[in-house]
């Protein structure tokens, strides 16, 4: 029976189709209408309520690919941070530490202290040296390297005519191609050797503080190690926020990247770690490389003089000395900025090495916390894992440096700000290259040589 003209198609179907087939036909019609509606919506919108452009599909693919790259980089950074954390823990538990001497040091020890405008810190170090025990053959040589304050007068007062001390004053600038510190160390070494036989010669910065058994402990450790150079790593002190953010990176930088016991057993220059705040040499080994003449223009003379020894097949050793030696390297942001920018440009062999290091630490220590805050899913989980690994690494390094003398909560609090510390370090590195390129790098009022 045909439906009359104008009659609804649905009414016709009701009369022609059995009930089950009619119901199936209705469901099929609804599904088609919904599908058509979705297609129209897809053509009008990109899913975010905005009109869809012809390039929407490629954009979605691009976003997906970028998210995948970020997730993979975050995972890689987290894994590397975890490896560094494990290495920090191993170093913290196996690294050699200074121990109190059991007997008097039988060697003659010459302590050399270059000082320029150190009126606030040098007198305290001289008092510490006068109080040294178990070191009967100790001599101390101090060079006032053209100070413009009353460093020399305060040093004389602190020495108090002690016959073991000799104060030297110099008003001449370093020779061309020399840094001020290297030139001062050369003068001090020559004077120490002129005075008589020297078994061990040590160079100590004016801002270092010493326990009463520090010198004897270092001499005993050098003797037992059989090395040509021993550096006790000091506990780094800080008095301002920026110091507490930056200074812990010194020990972290090598504790998280280098197995120290293996490095101490090696003579490879590439695995050397040294600290210019306190360096004690076997005197004959020091002379064999020409002393500080071999690093006359180096902005990182401590590392380079240790490398010079290793090139001769001699060993250098690093030990944890935080219980006997401590140092407040810089005082406030201007000193931190000027101190780091004078040498960071040379820390990793130049621009390519520094760029590679900055890229690596960004992936390891900046990307994971950013992913933990702003990512989702697996990216966020990898980010949290990487951040926790970095904090653990910092805690292990801090504990090893201080020997447990710094409260654990303080160490953890500083470690949680690790991304901020790394960001400051990156900015200081860039500023160091900028100053070096412009020739404006200075230290303690003197321009630094750029010939090295």
C-alpha positions in Angstrom: 0.0 0.0 0.0 1.5 3.4 -1.0 1.6 6.2 1.3 -0.5 9.2 0.3 1.6 12.2 -1.0 2.9 14.3 1.9 2.6 11.6 4.4 5.5 11.1 6.8 7.9 8.4 5.8 7.8 7.1 9.3 4.1 6.5 9.2 4.5 4.5 6.0 7.2 2.4 7.6 5.0 1.6 10.5 2.5 0.1 8.2 4.9 -1.9 6.0 7.7 -3.1 8.4 7.3 -5.7 11.1 7.8 -4.4 14.6 11.4 -5.7 15.2 12.6 -4.5 11.8 11.0 -1.1 12.4 12.8 -0.7 15.7 16.2 -1.6 14.1 15.6 0.9 11.4 14.9 3.7 13.9 18.2 2.9 15.8 20.2 3.0 12.6 18.7 6.4 11.7 19.6 7.9 15.1 23.2 6.6 14.8 23.6 8.1 11.4 22.3 11.5 12.5 24.7 11.4 15.5 27.6 10.5 13.3 26.7 13.3 10.8 26.5 15.8 13.8 30.0 14.7 15.0 31.4 15.1 11.5 29.9 18.6 11.2 31.3 19.5 14.7 34.8 18.2 13.7 34.7 20.3 10.5 33.7 23.4 12.5 35.9 23.0 15.6 39.3 21.7 16.6 38.0 20.3 19.9 38.9 23.4 21.9 36.0 25.5 20.8 37.9 27.2 18.0 37.3 27.1 14.3 39.4 24.4 12.7 41.9 25.3 10.1 43.2 23.0 7.3 46.4 22.7 9.3 44.8 21.4 12.5 45.7 17.8 11.9 49.4 18.5 11.4 49.4 20.8 14.4 48.0 18.0 16.6 50.7 15.6 15.3 53.3 18.2 16.0 52.1 18.7 19.6 52.0 14.9 20.1 55.6 14.6 18.8 56.8 17.4 21.0 55.2 15.9 24.1 56.8 12.6 23.3 60.3 14.2 23.0 59.8 16.0 26.3 58.8 12.8 28.0 61.8 11.0 26.6 64.2 13.8 27.6 62.7 13.9 31.1 63.1 10.2 31.4 66.7 10.4 30.2 67.4 13.2 32.7 65.9 11.3 35.5 67.9 8.2 34.8 71.2 10.2 34.6 70.3 12.0 37.8 69.7 8.6 39.4 73.1 7.4 38.3 74.7 10.6 39.7 72.9 10.1 43.0 74.1 6.5 43.3 77.7 7.7 42.6 77.4 10.5 45.2 76.3 7.9 47.8 79.2 5.6 46.9 81.7 8.5 47.2 80.2 9.7 50.4 80.6 6.2 52.0 84.0 5.3 50.5 86.0 8.5 50.2 89.1 8.8 52.3 88.8 11.2 55.3 91.4 13.1 57.3 92.0 11.5 60.7 93.8 12.9 63.8 97.5 12.2 63.7 98.8 9.5 66.0 102.3 10.8 66.2 104.1 14.1 65.5 104.8 14.9 61.8 108.5 14.1 61.2 108.6 16.1 57.9 109.5 19.7 57.6 106.4 21.6 56.4 106.3 25.0 54.8 102.9 26.8 54.7 102.7 29.5 52.1 99.8 32.1 52.3 99.3 34.6 49.5 97.1 37.5 50.8 95.7 40.6 49.1 93.3 42.8 51.0 92.5 40.1 53.6 92.4 42.1 56.8 89.1 40.5 57.8 90.3 36.9 57.4 94.0 36.5 57.5 94.6 37.2 61.2 92.3 34.4 62.2 94.2 31.9 60.0 97.5 33.0 61.5 96.1 32.4 65.0 95.0 28.9 63.9 98.5 28.2 62.5 100.2 29.3 65.7 98.1 26.8 67.6 99.0 23.8 65.4 99.9 20.7 67.3 102.0 17.6 66.4 103.9 19.6 63.8 107.3 20.5 65.3 109.0 21.4 62.0 106.5 24.0 60.8 107.3 27.3 59.1 104.8 29.8 57.7 105.4 32.3 55.0 102.9 35.1 54.3 103.0 37.4 51.3 101.1 40.7 51.4 100.5 41.0 47.7 100.1 44.8 47.3 97.2 45.2 49.7 95.5 48.6 49.8 94.2 48.0 53.4 96.0 47.2 56.7 96.4 43.5 56.0 100.2 43.6 56.7 99.8 45.4 60.0 97.1 43.1 61.3 99.2 40.1 60.2 102.2 41.4 62.2 99.9 41.7 65.3 98.6 38.2 64.9 102.0 36.6 64.4 103.3 38.4 67.6 107.0 37.8 66.7 106.6 34.0 66.5 109.9 32.8 65.0 108.2 30.2 62.8 106.5 33.0 60.8 107.9 35.2 58.1 106.0 38.1 56.6 106.8 39.4 53.2 105.5 42.6 51.5 105.3 43.1 47.8 104.0 46.2 46.0 104.8 45.0 42.4 102.2 43.8 39.9 102.5 40.3 38.6 104.7 39.8 35.5 102.9 39.9 32.1 101.1 36.6 31.5 100.9 35.8 35.2 97.8 35.8 37.5 98.3 37.5 40.9 97.9 34.3 42.9 100.4 32.2 40.8 103.0 35.0 41.0 102.6 35.3 44.7 102.8 31.5 45.2 106.1 31.5 43.2 107.6 34.1 45.4 106.6 32.3 48.6 107.9 28.9 47.3 111.3 30.4 46.4 111.5 32.0 49.9 110.6 28.7 51.6 113.2 26.8 49.7 115.8 29.4 50.3 115.3 29.1 54.1 116.4 25.5 54.2 115.3 21.9 53.6 111.6 21.4 53.0 109.9 18.1 52.7 106.3 19.2 52.2 105.2 22.6 50.9 101.6 23.7 51.2 99.6 26.6 49.8 96.7 27.8 51.9 94.2 30.6 51.1 93.8 33.4 53.5 90.1 32.7 54.1 90.7 29.2 55.4 90.3 28.2 59.1 92.1 25.2 60.6 91.6 22.8 63.4 94.6 22.5 65.7 95.7 19.2 64.2 94.9 20.1 60.6 98.5 20.5 59.2 99.8 17.3 61.0 96.8 15.4 59.7 97.3 16.5 56.1 101.1 15.7 56.3 100.3 12.2 57.7 97.7 11.5 55.0 100.2 12.7 52.3 102.9 10.4 53.7 100.6 7.3 53.9 99.1 7.9 50.4 102.5 8.0 48.6 101.1 10.7 46.4 102.8 13.9 45.2 99.9 16.1 46.1 97.1 15.9 48.6 94.1 18.2 48.8 91.9 18.1 51.9 88.5 19.3 50.7 87.3 21.9 53.2 83.8 22.4 54.5 82.4 25.3 52.5 80.8 27.9 54.8 78.2 30.3 53.8 76.7 33.4 55.4 74.1 34.6 52.9 71.4 33.0 50.8 73.2 33.1 47.5 76.3 31.5 49.1 74.2 28.7 50.5 72.7 28.2 47.0 76.0 28.2 45.0 78.8 27.0 47.3 77.5 23.4 47.8 77.8 22.9 44.0 81.6 22.8 44.3 81.7 19.4 46.0 78.5 18.2 44.3 80.1 18.8 40.9 82.8 16.1 41.4 81.0 13.8 43.9 78.2 13.2 41.4 80.3 12.6 38.3 83.6 10.9 39.3 84.4 7.8 41.4 86.9 9.4 43.7 88.7 6.3 44.9 89.3 5.3 41.3 90.4 8.8 40.3 92.9 8.9 43.2 94.5 5.7 41.9 94.8 7.0 38.4 97.3 9.3 36.8 95.0 10.5 34.0 94.9 14.3 33.9 91.2 14.2 32.9 90.1 12.6 36.2 91.9 15.0 38.5 90.1 16.9 41.3 92.0 19.5 43.4 91.1 22.4 45.7 93.3 25.5 45.8 92.2 26.4 49.2 94.6 23.9 50.7 97.2 22.0 48.6 100.1 20.1 50.2 102.8 18.9 47.8 105.8 16.7 48.1 108.5 19.4 47.7 110.6 17.4 45.2 107.5 16.7 43.0 106.5 20.4 43.1 110.0 21.4 42.0 110.0 18.8 39.2 107.2 20.5 37.3 108.7 24.0 37.8 106.2 24.9 40.6 103.7 27.6 39.8 105.7 28.6 36.7 103.9 25.7 35.0 100.5 27.4 35.6 101.5 31.1 35.4 98.5 32.4 33.6 95.9 29.8 34.5 92.7 31.0 36.1 92.3 27.5 37.5 95.8 27.0 38.7 94.8 24.3 41.3 93.5 21.9 38.7 96.2 22.6 36.2 99.1 22.2 38.5 97.6 18.8 39.6 97.3 17.9 35.9 100.9 18.8 35.4 101.9 16.3 38.1 99.8 13.6 36.5 101.4 14.2 33.1 104.7 13.1 34.8 103.0 9.9 36.0 102.6 11.2 39.6 99.5 10.7 41.7 97.3 13.3 43.3 94.8 12.5 46.0 91.7 14.2 47.3 90.4 13.5 50.8 87.4 14.8 52.8 88.8 17.3 55.3 85.7 19.1 56.5 86.3 18.2 60.1 89.7 19.8 60.1 89.6 22.5 57.4 86.8 25.0 56.6 86.5 28.0 54.3 84.1 30.8 53.6 85.2 31.4 50.0 83.1 34.4 49.2 81.1 36.9 51.2 77.8 38.0 49.5 76.6 38.1 45.9 79.1 40.6 44.4 82.0 38.4 45.6 80.3 35.2 44.4 79.7 36.7 41.0 83.2 38.1 40.6 84.8 35.0 42.0 83.1 32.5 39.7 83.1 34.6 36.6 86.9 34.9 36.7 87.4 31.2 36.0 84.2 29.4 34.9 85.0 30.2 31.2 88.0 27.9 31.5 86.5 25.2 33.8 85.5 22.7 31.0 88.1 23.5 28.3 86.4 26.3 26.6 83.1 27.2 25.0 82.2 23.8 23.5 82.9 22.0 26.8 80.9 24.5 28.8 78.0 24.4 26.4 77.9 20.6 26.6 77.9 20.7 30.4 75.2 23.3 30.6 73.1 21.3 28.2 73.6 18.1 30.2 72.8 19.7 33.6 69.7 21.4 32.1 68.3 18.0 31.1 69.3 16.4 34.4 68.4 19.0 36.9 66.2 21.7 35.3 63.9 19.7 33.0 62.7 17.1 35.6 61.4 19.6 38.2 59.7 21.6 35.5 58.1 18.4 34.2 57.0 17.5 37.7 55.3 20.8 38.1 53.8 21.3 34.7 53.7 17.8 33.1 51.2 15.0 33.4 51.1 11.3 33.4 54.4 9.5 32.7 56.2 12.8 32.1 55.3 14.1 35.6 56.3 10.8 37.2 59.7 10.8 35.5 60.1 14.4 36.6 59.4 13.7 40.2 61.8 10.8 40.1 64.6 12.9 38.6 64.1 15.7 41.1 64.2 13.4 44.1 67.4 11.8 42.7 69.0 15.2 42.4 68.1 16.1 46.0 69.4 12.8 47.2 72.7 13.4 45.4 73.0 16.9 47.0 72.3 15.5 50.4 75.0 12.8 50.1 77.5 15.3 48.8 76.8 17.8 51.6 77.0 15.1 54.2 80.4 13.9 52.9 81.8 17.5 52.7 80.8 18.4 56.3 81.5 15.1 57.9 78.0 15.3 59.5 78.8 18.5 61.3 76.1 20.4 59.3 72.6 19.6 60.6 70.8 17.2 58.3 67.7 19.4 58.0 69.8 22.3 56.8 71.5 20.1 54.2 68.1 18.8 53.0 66.7 22.3 52.8 69.5 23.5 50.6 69.3 20.4 48.5 65.6 21.0 47.7 66.6 24.3 46.0 68.9 22.5 43.6 67.2 23.7 40.4 67.7 27.3 41.6 71.4 26.6 42.3 71.9 25.1 38.8 70.1 28.0 37.2 72.4 30.5 39.0 75.4 28.4 38.0 74.4 28.6 34.4 73.9 32.3 34.5 77.4 32.7 36.1 79.0 30.6 33.4 77.4 32.7 30.6 78.5 35.9 32.4 82.0 34.5 32.7 82.3 34.0 29.0 80.9 37.5 28.3 83.5 39.1 30.6 86.3 37.0 29.2 85.4 37.9 25.6 85.2 41.6 26.5 88.4 41.5 28.5 86.8 42.9 31.6 87.5 40.0 34.0 89.1 41.3 37.2 89.9 40.0 40.7 90.8 42.0 43.8 91.2 45.1 41.7 93.5 43.5 39.1 92.7 42.6 35.5 93.2 38.9 34.8 95.3 37.7 32.0 93.6 36.2 28.9 96.7 34.6 27.5 96.2 31.2 29.0 
